Each structure stands twice: as structure tokens, then as C-alpha cells.
């Protein structure tokens, strides 16, 4: 009888067994769904990448590596959808086989079931944040540098990467044409303006390297324009030559330009905002704000990085009401299809609110949080209706 006191209560053992059963099936189903989607993305990306094979030293093995490095980014985007579809599949199967009915008669009430799913959802929230904030940016940056190593350079869009910087007495507009495989710059152009927005100098360089607090430019050409006191005078390079206005032209083997623009800021044009780490986005937003540039798009992406992992909780809440439905085997495919459509609609709505928020100048956190809040309200309504009304 003394030993009986150390035995855990039967109810506690039952709930532990129930959690293990639900978690095992959910994790297996979600992993299966995500693996299926990732296989499709891998196939389509590889087919698309085959057109680049043979360019300089870029071979098939490099294409495979490049496509594999894209998988973490796809997984980050797919996890909430995979959680919903996998959750719907498991909950519908529980309902169809009457397993959930047995669990309910064993003491698994709606609140306990919701708590069990939310605990698992919290794990997926942490996983999604870790992939989106650490693994995906690192893998995407490695993929781009891998491609640059064997194809020469990676251009940063059609016109390169444009950035601005405000220093004590000058403003700068900077253009970087490309990055090579080692992360160095090519085709650097720096335009300097004074406080009255008149051009002071231009600096062009064939190559450049990032250093702490400066750029080290090689084979640079610096043109310094004469300063005119008349406010109405505008400097034009061709007019300056025609009027024989003295210009200071310097050809420099090496030139050091002090700046706070680092490699991460330049790579913003190489990486999509959603593929950047949260802290890098935050720093870039601060840089844009301090230099008088619009940061609406990047602020929305920053808040989306914070709210997006929480959508895994919402997706599991949406899946739970399927366990309380009653249908035959022939009806399970329809519910799974409904889960797929719901997941796709969430993904589309998340993107639509980002674009609309940027155009309409909404508060960034509102545009980022609205899809999750809408689906959270829908999941609560569906759960309350199915559990307490049906």
C-alpha cells in the first residue's frame, strides 16, 4: 500500500498517452505533407535551374547544391500550410475512425484538446522562427555566393543596388552593380551632395571590398566639382567642360571611403526581404529612416517575420474542429481538400495584405498581423460552433 502512493494517477497516465498519440500522428502527418510539397518545389526549381548549367563553370552538381539550399526558404513558407493540412488530415481521420469519440469519453474535453494542440503549435512556432531567422537567410546567401563563384558575378537587379547615407556635411547616393563569389563589390558608383542638394563629387571604382567602417575601392576615379556660391547655378558635367570650368579629376589605385553601409545592407537587393533575418531587417529599417527613405515595405516585412510563426498556432486551431465532425470514409478527401484551400488562401491573403498595406500606407504591424488575426477569429468561431452547437 505504501508503494501505491508513488504511482502517478491513472488520469495523468491517460493524458500522457493521449498526448503521445496525438503528437506522434500530427508530427508524422505534417512532416509527410511538408516533404511532399518540398519535393515538388525541388523538382520545379531544378528544372528551372537547368537553363543555367554550362554557363562558365556552373555544372549540374552546382545546380543540385543551389536548389538544395533553397529548401529552407521554401520550408519556412510552407510550414503553416503544412501544419494546417497535416492537422486536418489527422483530425479528420480520428473522427472518421471514431478514435476521437473514444478519447472524448475518456475525459479529453475541448479545453484539454485545445491545450494539447497549442503546446505542439508552440513547438512549431519556435521551429518556424528558427528556420526563417537563421537557417533560411544563411542558406539563401550561401546559394547566391555559390552561384556567383561558378558563374562570375551576381548582379543586383537591372540597375544594381541603390542606397543612401547621410553624413555630417554631405549626403551620398551609392550604386553597387554586382557582387562576386567572395562577397566583394563590382561596378561601384558614389555620388556626393552637399546640404543644398548640389553635387560635390562622383567616385567610380571597378571593385571594392567591405571593411569595418569603410569601403576599400580599387582602380577608382574621383571627380570633384567646383563649388559655386550662386544658388541658381546648377552643375552639369557637359557644360562644365564647355565653359572650361576647372574640375579636379583623380585616378587612384586605392581609395578608402568611410561609411556605415555594410555587406548586409548591400545584400538586401540580393536577398528578398522575407529571406532576411529579423535583426538585419530591423537594422536596415533604421538605416532607411535615418536617411529619409521610405521603409514601409521593410517595416511590414519586419512585423511579418514576427507574426508569421504564430500562424502555426492558428492553423492547428483551425484543424481541431474537424475532429468533432461526423462523416464516412468517402467524405474525408473533401475535408482535406478544404484544408488545402484554406492554407493557400492564408498564404495569398498574407501577401495581399502586405502589398495593400504598402500602397495604402497602413500601420506596418496592422498589415502584418491582419491575416493571422482574421484566421484566429475564424478558428475560434468554428471551434465554438462545432463543439458547443453541433
Number of C-alpha atoms within 10 A of each C-alpha: 5 6 6 8 8 8 9 9 10 9 11 10 12 15 17 11 12 17 17 13 11 20 16 11 18 22 17 13 20 23 15 14 22 21 14 13 15 18 13 12 17 18 12 12 18 18 13 12 16 13 10 15 15 12 11 10 13 18 15 15 9 17 23 15 15 22 20 16 21 22 20 21 19 19 21 23 19 19 24 29 29 26 28 28 29 28 30 31 25 24 25 28 19 21 21 22 14 15 13 20 16 13 16 15 9 13 13 18 13 17 8 13 18 16 13 18 20 18 14 18 23 15 12 21 20 14 16 24 21 15 23 27 21 15 19 25 24 18 20 24 18 17 20 21 21 22 21 20 18 17 19 18 21 22 20 20 12 7 11 21 21 17 20 19 19 18 13 7 8 16 21 21 15 22 21 24 22 25 29 21 18 12 20 14 26 23 16 21 19 19 18 19 17 16 11 9 10 18 21 18 19 19 21 20 24 15 22 23 18 16 16 11 12 16 21 18 24 19 14 21 19 19 16 16 20 15 12 11 7 7 8 7 10 11 15 10 11 9 11 14 11 8 8 9 12 11 14 11 14 12 14 13 11 15 19 15 14 13 16 16 20 15 16 15 19 22 18 19 17 20 17 12 20 21 27 25 21 22 11 17 23 16 13 21 21 14 20 17 13 12 16 11 14 11 17 20 17 19 23 26 26 25 19 25 23 17 20 22 26 21 26 28 23 24 30 26 27 25 25 25 24 26 23 21 16 14 14 9 10 8 12 19 12 10 16 23 14 14 24 18 14 18 20 14 14 20 16 13 16 19 16 14 19 24 15 12 20 19 11 9 12 16 13 21 17 16 25 26 21 17 23 23 15 13 18 18 13 15 20 14 13 17 21 14 12 15 15 8 7 8
